[in-house]
Amino acid sequence: MGSPATSRYSYMAGDLEAFTELRHMGCRFQLNLLSLTGAYGPASIRIIRHLSKKGWCDFFATDLHSLPQLDRIMEGKLPLPLRFRHIWQ
């Protein structure tokens, strides 16, 4: 079972244990690349950090709508744990 770009659902940052429950149900988690740039605010960054600490970042994707969004991703201004930085280097 997959899930949409989980990191965009910032309202879930207040209940990070919900991700454990979802994982136990078989969900895998997709992170939106724009979330990594801070585009969806600090709550989405909390979710990303939580999922990465658990090793639950299963997919990375994006739904780009403009070239400036691509520029944000390509600039590498991504507040990621060091173990993910190699993706953009």
Backbone as CSV, one residue per row, in Angstrom:
resi,resn,N_x,N_y,N_z,CA_x,CA_y,CA_z,C_x,C_y,C_z
1,MET,0.849,-1.173,0.000,0.000,0.000,0.000,0.896,1.237,0.000
2,GLY,0.615,2.173,-0.861,1.389,3.403,-0.920,0.634,4.541,-0.264
3,SER,1.223,5.702,-0.306,0.533,6.875,0.203,0.913,8.057,-0.662
4,PRO,0.082,9.088,-0.692,0.458,10.287,-1.431,1.641,10.955,-0.742
5,ALA,2.084,12.050,-1.277,3.247,12.751,-0.728,2.976,13.151,0.717
6,THR,3.392,12.297,1.610,3.079,12.424,3.029,3.568,13.730,3.623
7,SER,4.719,14.197,3.176,5.309,15.392,3.773,4.482,16.645,3.527
8,ARG,3.545,16.605,2.604,2.694,17.771,2.357,1.532,17.854,3.327
9,TYR,1.276,16.811,4.092,0.148,16.805,5.020,0.610,17.320,6.373
10,SER,0.863,18.625,6.430,1.466,19.226,7.617,0.585,19.087,8.859
11,TYR,-0.726,18.931,8.704,-1.591,18.764,9.871,-1.239,17.487,10.639
12,MET,-0.536,16.554,10.009,-0.159,15.318,10.683,1.081,15.487,11.556
13,ALA,1.742,16.626,11.475,2.946,16.858,12.278,2.633,16.860,13.768
14,GLY,1.399,17.130,14.127,1.003,17.114,15.529,0.745,15.719,16.083
15,ASP,0.741,14.727,15.208,0.496,13.349,15.635,1.423,12.419,14.860
16,LEU,2.718,12.528,15.141,3.701,11.743,14.404,3.539,10.243,14.625
17,GLU,2.934,9.862,15.735,2.713,8.431,15.977,1.708,7.831,14.987
18,ALA,0.913,8.676,14.352,-0.014,8.179,13.336,0.754,7.508,12.202
19,PHE,1.971,7.974,11.941,2.779,7.363,10.895,3.183,5.935,11.268
20,THR,3.422,5.696,12.551,3.748,4.342,13.005,2.566,3.416,12.746
21,GLU,1.394,3.890,13.074,0.186,3.095,12.847,-0.010,2.810,11.359
22,LEU,0.180,3.833,10.536,0.051,3.648,9.091,1.090,2.662,8.568
23,ARG,2.313,2.770,9.074,3.382,1.870,8.638,3.042,0.424,8.993
24,HIS,2.531,0.217,10.192,2.156,-1.131,10.609,1.013,-1.690,9.767
25,MET,0.244,-0.797,9.147,-0.835,-1.225,8.255,-0.318,-1.535,6.846
26,GLY,0.963,-1.286,6.618,1.563,-1.590,5.319,1.823,-0.398,4.427
27,CYS,1.582,0.813,4.911,1.811,2.002,4.088,3.304,2.255,3.899
28,ARG,3.625,2.751,2.730,4.965,3.238,2.446,4.815,4.733,2.182
29,PHE,5.882,5.492,2.460,5.749,6.945,2.447,6.552,7.597,1.327
30,GLN,5.883,8.516,0.655,6.484,9.299,-0.421,6.691,10.723,0.080
31,LEU,7.872,11.261,-0.140,8.163,12.642,0.226,8.185,13.498,-1.027
32,ASN,7.551,14.637,-0.946,7.537,15.585,-2.045,8.827,16.399,-1.986
33,LEU,9.558,16.459,-3.090,10.829,17.183,-3.101,10.679,18.647,-2.718
34,LEU,9.581,19.269,-3.080,9.386,20.669,-2.687,9.247,20.815,-1.179
35,SER,8.751,19.800,-0.511,8.678,19.840,0.952,10.066,19.977,1.553
36,LEU,11.049,19.384,0.905,12.420,19.431,1.407,13.023,20.826,1.318
37,THR,12.446,21.681,0.494,12.948,23.055,0.368,12.288,23.993,1.373
38,GLY,11.345,23.477,2.135,10.616,24.312,3.085,9.383,24.943,2.495
39,ALA,9.023,24.562,1.282,7.898,25.178,0.580,6.573,25.003,1.307
40,TYR,6.447,23.962,2.113,5.192,23.707,2.807,5.294,23.975,4.305
41,GLY,6.354,24.653,4.710,6.485,25.093,6.088,7.208,24.126,7.004
42,PRO,7.435,24.574,8.241,8.212,23.785,9.203,7.536,22.488,9.641
43,ALA,6.220,22.431,9.581,5.542,21.196,9.984,5.909,20.054,9.052
44,SER,6.003,20.346,7.765,6.372,19.276,6.835,7.819,18.834,7.059
45,ILE,8.681,19.748,7.465,10.072,19.388,7.783,10.095,18.465,9.008
46,ARG,9.244,18.718,9.992,9.159,17.814,11.162,8.763,16.406,10.733
47,ILE,7.825,16.323,9.822,7.400,15.011,9.329,8.564,14.320,8.616
48,ILE,9.255,15.046,7.761,10.383,14.478,7.017,11.447,13.963,7.981
49,ARG,11.776,14.757,8.981,12.796,14.329,9.952,12.351,13.073,10.701
50,HIS,11.095,13.040,11.077,10.561,11.870,11.785,10.659,10.622,10.908
51,LEU,10.193,10.737,9.673,10.214,9.588,8.770,11.634,9.147,8.450
52,SER,12.538,10.101,8.276,13.916,9.731,7.937,14.607,9.049,9.110
53,LYS,14.341,9.495,10.338,14.929,8.835,11.507,14.451,7.396,11.631
54,LYS,13.229,7.146,11.209,12.670,5.793,11.265,13.104,4.946,10.060
55,GLY,13.710,5.599,9.059,14.069,4.888,7.833,12.872,4.617,6.937
56,TRP,11.868,5.484,7.004,10.615,5.276,6.294,10.432,6.200,5.093
57,CYS,11.489,6.720,4.539,11.396,7.544,3.325,11.503,6.596,2.137
58,ASP,10.382,6.110,1.686,10.367,5.068,0.668,10.471,5.604,-0.751
59,PHE,9.868,6.751,-1.006,9.856,7.320,-2.346,10.081,8.823,-2.261
60,PHE,10.750,9.363,-3.269,10.901,10.812,-3.430,10.291,11.152,-4.784
61,ALA,9.444,12.166,-4.819,8.786,12.564,-6.057,8.436,14.041,-5.963
62,THR,7.865,14.558,-7.018,7.395,15.934,-6.991,6.265,16.103,-7.999
63,ASP,5.555,17.172,-7.838,4.499,17.534,-8.784,4.746,18.974,-9.232
64,LEU,5.882,19.184,-9.836,6.284,20.531,-10.265,5.203,21.205,-11.108
65,HIS,5.040,22.490,-10.840,4.092,23.278,-11.615,4.758,24.446,-12.328
66,SER,6.055,24.668,-12.033,6.730,25.802,-12.660,8.243,25.615,-12.608
67,LEU,8.929,26.335,-13.462,10.395,26.285,-13.456,11.004,26.838,-12.167
68,PRO,10.413,27.877,-11.547,10.968,28.333,-10.270,10.947,27.241,-9.189
69,GLN,9.941,26.389,-9.213,9.917,25.283,-8.255,11.075,24.325,-8.519
70,LEU,11.346,24.053,-9.775,12.484,23.204,-10.119,13.781,23.861,-9.665
71,ASP,13.889,25.164,-9.844,15.081,25.888,-9.410,15.311,25.714,-7.912
72,ARG,14.248,25.774,-7.113,14.382,25.597,-5.653,14.964,24.232,-5.322
73,ILE,14.495,23.222,-6.030,15.000,21.875,-5.791,16.457,21.767,-6.234
74,MET,16.761,22.268,-7.412,18.100,22.127,-7.970,19.145,22.965,-7.239
75,GLU,18.718,24.035,-6.573,19.662,24.855,-5.804,20.213,24.090,-4.616
76,GLY,19.544,23.023,-4.234,20.037,22.187,-3.150,19.825,22.770,-1.768
77,LYS,18.901,23.696,-1.627,18.610,24.279,-0.315,17.635,23.365,0.411
78,LEU,18.128,22.199,0.762,17.276,21.169,1.332,17.692,20.870,2.759
79,PRO,16.824,21.107,3.732,17.156,20.843,5.128,17.014,19.355,5.463
80,LEU,17.873,18.554,4.855,17.802,17.109,5.024,18.842,16.610,6.004
81,PRO,18.577,15.478,6.626,19.651,14.823,7.377,20.801,14.530,6.410
82,LEU,22.004,14.514,6.895,23.173,14.334,6.043,23.099,13.077,5.186
83,ARG,22.466,12.039,5.657,22.449,10.811,4.881,21.654,10.923,3.587
84,PHE,20.850,11.999,3.411,20.127,12.193,2.167,20.777,13.229,1.262
85,ARG,21.748,13.958,1.740,22.336,15.039,0.947,22.990,14.535,-0.340
86,HIS,23.461,13.316,-0.357,24.118,12.780,-1.554,23.190,12.767,-2.759
87,ILE,21.904,12.787,-2.549,20.952,12.726,-3.638,21.107,13.945,-4.554
88,TRP,21.462,15.089,-3.993,21.564,16.326,-4.793,22.999,16.733,-5.068
89,GLN,23.959,15.936,-4.728,25.365,16.308,-4.971,25.942,15.539,-6.128
